[in-house]
Amino acid sequence: MSSGKIKLRIFPDGRVEAEIDGIAGSGCTKFIPLVEQLVGGETIDSKRTENYFQDAVIGSEASEIETTRVKGSR
C-alpha cells in the first residue's frame, strides 16, 4: 500500500495551499474534502501535475503532487 503526505501552507491573508504528495494518478483528489474539512474552507482552485494523468502503478516510485488553494472561513 502506498502512503502519501498532505502539506499545508497557511498565508497571513488566510489563504491555504495544500500539496498532496505520494499518491499516483487521480487518487489524490479523494483528499480534497479532507483538506476542506480540516481548514473549514472550500476549494477555489486546483492544479494537477502530469503525474495526475498517469495510471497508478503498484510498487513503483510514482508520485503525485496536487496543489489546492482553499478559501478559509472567517
Protein Blocks (a to p, Z undefined) as FASTA:
>chain_A
ZZddddddddfkopacdddehiahjllmmmmmmmmmmnopacfbdcddfklmpccdehia
bdcdddddddddZZ
